[in-house]
Amino acid sequence: MSPNVKTAISLQEELFQKVNKLADELHVSRSKLFVMAVQDFIKKKENQNFLSQINDAFNDQPDSEEIKLKTKMRKKQIKNLEREPWQ
């Protein structure tokens, strides 16, 4: 387990009060609430990045060489099928 590091942050009074209220409702310390919030934020960001990578991969369009190869393969498959005896 990694050692804990202390940090100080500045909040507007209204937000600070909301943090205190939520921490009380969840029966956790303010520190734990901030840890939970940051962990959640990081996880969401990682998921967004992963989804972006997946979308980029699926948006990849074939280049001209791939199109030529696909056309040649299709023609060859048609010829092979034409030679097959169909019963």
N, C-alpha and C positions, 0 to 999 in steps of 0.2 A: 504494500500500500504506500502511495506517495505521501510525503509529509505535507501538512497543511500550511498554507501561506495566508497571512492576514493582509487585507487591503482595505482602504477607506474609499467610500464613494459619497458623492453629494446628490441629494434628492430634494425635490420640492416637498414642502411640508405636506401637501395633500397626498402625494404619492407615498410618502413615508407612513402616513396614517393608514392608507390602504394596505400597505405591506404588513404593518403591525396587525391589522384586523385579520387579514388572510392567514398570517402565521398562527395567530391564536385559534382561528377556526380549524386549521389543519393540525393543530397541536405540535407544531415544529418551531424551532427558533428562526429568527429573521435570517441568520446566516444559512441555515439549512434551506429556507425558502429561496434565497438567492442562488444557492447551489443548484437546486432543482430547476429553477427558471433558466439558468445559464445552460445546464445540461440539455434541457428541452429545446432551447434555441439552437444549440450546436447540432443536435440530432436532426432538427427540421432543416437546417442549412445543409447538412450532409445529404439528407434525402433529396433536397432540391437539386443539389449538384449531381447526384446519381441519376435522377430523372432527366436532367439536362443532357447528361452523357448518353443515356439510352435514346432520347429523342434525336440527338445529333447522329447517332449510329443509324437509326431508322430513316433519317432524312437524307442519308447518303444516296445520291443518284448515280447510276452507272455512267462511267465515262465512255468516250467513243470506242475505245478498245474493247471494253466489256460488251457494248452493244454489237460490235462486229462479231465477237466470239459467240454471243448468244444467237445471232442470226445464222452463223455457220453451223452451230450445234443443232439448231432447229431443222435446217435443211438436211443435215445428215440423218437426224432421227426420222424425218419424213421418208427419205430414201430407204432406210432400214425397214420401216414399217411397210413400205410398198413391196419389198422383197419377201416379206413374211407370208407364208401360205395361210390364208384365213379359211377356216372350215366352217 
